[in-house]
Amino acid sequence: MDADTPLRPPANMVYGIEDRLPAGAALLVSLQQVSAMVVGVITPALLLSNILKFSATDTAYLTSMALVAAALGTFLQTTRIGPVGSGLLSVTGTSFAFIQPLIQAGQAGGLALMFGMSLAAAPVTLLLAPFLPRLRRVFSPLVCGVVVLLIGISIIPEAMYGIIAPPGPGAPTWAGAAVAACVIAAVVAAQAVGQPWTRLAGILFGVAAGYVVCAPFGWVHAPPPSPNGWITLPRLVPHGLAFRWEFLLPFAFIYVVSVMESLGDMTATAQLSGLRTNGPEHGLRMRAGIFADSATTIVSALIGSFPSTTYAQNNGVIQITGVASRHVGRWMAAILALLGVFPAVARWVTAMPPSVLGGLALMLFGLVSVAGLRLISQAGLTHRNALVVGLSLAIGIGAPSQAHWLGTLPGVLRALLESGVSAGGVAALLLNLALPRDQESPVAFGTE
């Protein structure tokens, strides 16, 4: 049997990884995938613009290029052109892991230094990618599962911020939670019906239910006009490039963490698609996925966008819709590119009431955590593995909670521990290498 042959078709899968959907179904699933990721794609640019006080013109351009970069990365990942792309229904977007070093670079040298350091440190992932099949003990399903679980846990609070935010002026404090509950109820009801078409449209049913509840109360508003007109095209090095040695190590380390996140997300996607998550073919698939992330990040820096990574949100959508077909990726890439090039369209998408988005995100982020638990379960909760998982989660959740103590640490160590994903992921990696391995424990990229 081929190492990449599905172990068995997942019981809840409607369309497998190589199945081709009818045009209508493909468009429907693509819209749901994009809806789940689009706010995550543009949020880092909006956060950085707010913190660093960028102009409205720069903010609009950064937002548009984040979507264009996401379109490129998603196309590369799902199409798998030669050695580039995982060939999974994996989506790419701006990485949240780089927020802290980007803020520091922005405060020291503006956009030129932010893009210059992003570009200078990007070869780290290119150097790691060829050796991934040989690093099977390092990036095992156990380590990847811990990373994915921490990603889910770390982003769940972001969903709650949207839920507790008032959906409109004068709205009661409980209104956001009520709207989010309606969104979740609609999605759950669509799943409970048990029909393939209701699963395919589950997320859109949830969004529609949220808008139906918000509209009568005047909680849906038109977005502000774009300062860049109707079309925004990529420009080569629009803000210049700058370099400072003291920022190289923090950026390089976050790239290593980003590789771990991507491996965890892609391994979870492979598992949800019914593919093996060990063996040489899986290792080659992961290496090709990291190459795609690297290529996207380099292009992103050149056109004025921030580093990219493979996202976890799509794994929640795969579980809800039952669609793992990689051919949907081309539709998604086209939609993302249109949102980026025509910023007015993107503004209508992002005008979604925060409570609608929060309810949707809460469910999807929870399913991301479940994908991590599945990977950990695949590795087996032996005494050794339980120790790795327990200590890693304790460090990943505990360390970021001590903001005052973190502020007293050296910059590189502080950057490591401020992120629960990086702190817990590195702990899992080191513990997995240090503790004696159970003979029956599987490895991610091959067998002994």
LINGI-V808093 format. One line per field, one symbol per residue. ss: DSSP state (A for helix, B for strand, O for the rest). phi: phi as a letter, one per 30 degrees, with the letter a starting at -180 (. if undefined). psi: psi as a letter, one per 40 degrees, with the letter a starting at -180 (. if undefined). A space follows every 10 residues. Layout:
ss: ???
phi: ???
psi: ???
This chain:
ss: OOOOOOOOOO OOOOBOOOOO OOAAAAAAAA AAAAAAAAAA AAAAAAAAAA AAOOOAAAAA AAAAAAAAAA AAAAAAAAAO BOOBOOOOOO OBBBOAAAAA AAAAAAAAAA AAAAAAAAAA AOAAAAAAAO OAAAAOOOOO AAAAAAAAAA AAAAAAAAAA AAAAOOOOOO OOOOAAAAAA AAAAAAAAAA AAAOOAAAAA OAAAAAAAAA AAAAAOOOOO OOOOOOOOOO OOOOOOOOOO OOOOAAAAAA AAAAAAAAAA AAAAAAAAAA AAOOOOOOOA AAAAAAAAAA AAAAAAAAAA AAAOOOOBBB OOAAAAAAAA AOBOOOOAAA AAAAAAAAAA AOAAAAAAAA OOOAAAAAAA AAAAAAAAAA AAAAAAAAAO OOAAAAAAAA AAAAAAAAAA AOAAAAOOOO AAAAAAAAOA AAAAAAAAAA AAAAOOOOOO OOOOOOOO
phi: .ddcdeeade dcdcbddcdc deeddddddd ddddedcddd dcdedddddd dchddddddd dddddddddd dddddddddh cidcjdicdc cbaddddced ddddddddbi dddddddedd ceeedddded ceddcdddcd eddddddddd edddceeddd eddddedaei dddddddddd dddddddddd dddicedddd ceddeddddd ddddedcicc bddddddcid bbcdbdhdci bbbbedcdde dddddddddd dddddddddd dddicdcbjd dddddddddd edddddddde ddcjbcecad dceddddedd diccdddded dddddddddd dcdddddddd deeedddddd dedddddddd dddddddddj cdeddddddd ddddddcded dcdddddcde edddddddcd dddddddddd dddddedddd ddbdblbd
psi: hidehhdihh dehdhadeih iidddddddd ddddddeddd dedddddddd defiiddddd dddddddddd dddddddddg hbehhdeigh iiihhddedd ddddddddea dddddddddd ededdddddd eddefdddgi dddddddddd ddddeddddd dddehheihe iidedddddd dddddddddd dddehddddd eddddddddd ddddddefeh iiiiiheead hhiiihgdei iihhdeeddd dddddddddd dddddddddd ddeeiifiid dddddddddd dddddddddd ddefiiiiih iedddddddd dfheheeddd dddddddddd dgddddddde ehhddddddd dddddddddd dddddddddh gidddddddd ddddddddde egddddeeii ddddddedhd dddddddddd ddddihhhde hiidfai.
